[in-house]
Structure formats: C-alpha cells, structure tokens
C-alpha cells in the first residue's frame, strides 16, 4: 500500500539523476516528490509532510546549505545531503 509508504522530498537540479533515484526509491516502496530548485523545495516542504528530504548541495537560485538553514527554522525532517564533491 503506497499510501503508508515513507514519503521523500528529492531536491536535485539534475533531472536525469532524479528520475534514476526515483526508480530505485519506487522499487523499494517509497513515494517521492522531485523538485529541481531550492525555492520550489522550500515551498513544497512548507505545504506537505515528508519523512525524509534528500537535498543536493549545488542548486540553482539557493544552495542546498541555504535551503537546509531555512528549513531548520521551522522543520526538523531528517535530511540527507547529496553532493558530487
């Protein structure tokens, strides 16, 4: 039952990588919402509950660290930082 599956917010500007990660997550029984920039991520996170956030460091408009700092003002959802560095 996908309704009771953990719900992830996947924040990465690499759309291909999001699609690939999404395939793995879905196969493992997770639901996920992909977003591709920091501001959209903050908007989505403020309106919906997520069990985990996967957050890329390098994003257009706002860095992943900036997004995390802003999220932490109101939200304690666990975050995994994703980076190529």
C-alpha positions as CSV (number, residue, x, y, z in Angstrom):
1,X,0.0,0.0,0.0
2,X,1.8,3.1,-1.3
3,X,-0.3,5.4,0.9
4,X,1.5,4.2,4.0
5,X,4.9,4.2,2.3
6,X,7.6,6.7,3.5
7,X,7.3,10.0,1.7
8,X,10.5,11.6,0.4
9,X,11.3,15.0,-1.0
10,X,14.0,14.7,-3.6
11,X,15.7,18.0,-4.3
12,X,18.2,18.0,-7.2
13,X,18.6,20.1,-10.4
14,X,19.8,17.0,-12.3
15,X,16.5,15.8,-13.8
16,X,18.0,12.5,-15.1
17,X,19.5,11.7,-11.7
18,X,16.1,12.5,-10.0
19,X,14.5,10.1,-12.4
20,X,17.0,7.3,-11.7
21,X,16.8,7.8,-7.9
22,X,13.1,7.9,-8.3
23,X,13.1,4.5,-10.0
24,X,15.1,3.0,-7.1
25,X,13.0,4.6,-4.5
26,X,9.7,3.5,-6.0
27,X,11.1,-0.1,-6.4
28,X,11.9,-0.1,-2.7
29,X,8.4,1.1,-1.8
30,X,9.0,4.8,-1.2
31,X,6.8,7.6,-2.5
32,X,8.8,10.7,-3.6
33,X,8.3,14.2,-4.9
34,X,11.0,15.6,-7.2
35,X,11.8,19.3,-7.2
36,X,14.7,20.9,-9.1
37,X,15.5,24.2,-7.3
38,X,15.8,25.4,-3.8
39,X,12.9,27.9,-3.6
40,X,10.4,25.4,-5.0
41,X,11.7,22.9,-2.5
42,X,11.0,25.2,0.4
43,X,7.5,26.0,-0.9
44,X,6.7,22.3,-1.3
45,X,8.2,21.4,2.1
46,X,6.1,24.0,3.8
47,X,2.9,22.6,2.5
48,X,3.4,18.8,2.8
49,X,4.8,16.4,5.3
50,X,7.9,14.3,4.3
51,X,9.6,11.6,6.2
52,X,13.0,12.3,4.7
53,X,14.5,15.0,2.5
54,X,17.3,14.2,0.0
55,X,19.0,17.5,-0.7
56,X,21.6,18.3,-3.3
57,X,24.2,20.9,-2.3
58,X,24.6,22.5,-5.7
59,X,21.2,24.0,-6.8
60,X,20.2,27.0,-8.9
61,X,19.0,30.1,-7.0
62,X,19.7,28.9,-3.5
63,X,22.4,26.4,-2.4
64,X,21.4,23.2,-0.6
65,X,23.0,24.6,2.6
66,X,20.9,27.7,2.3
67,X,17.8,25.6,1.8
68,X,18.7,23.5,4.8
69,X,19.3,26.5,7.0
70,X,15.9,27.9,6.0
71,X,14.2,24.5,6.5
72,X,15.6,24.2,10.0
73,X,13.9,27.4,11.2
74,X,10.5,25.5,11.1
75,X,11.1,21.9,10.1
76,X,13.0,19.0,11.8
77,X,12.6,16.4,9.0
78,X,15.7,14.3,8.6
79,X,17.9,15.5,5.6
80,X,20.5,13.6,3.6
81,X,22.8,15.9,1.8
82,X,23.7,14.7,-1.7
83,X,26.8,16.0,-3.4
84,X,29.3,15.2,-6.1
85,X,32.1,16.9,-4.2
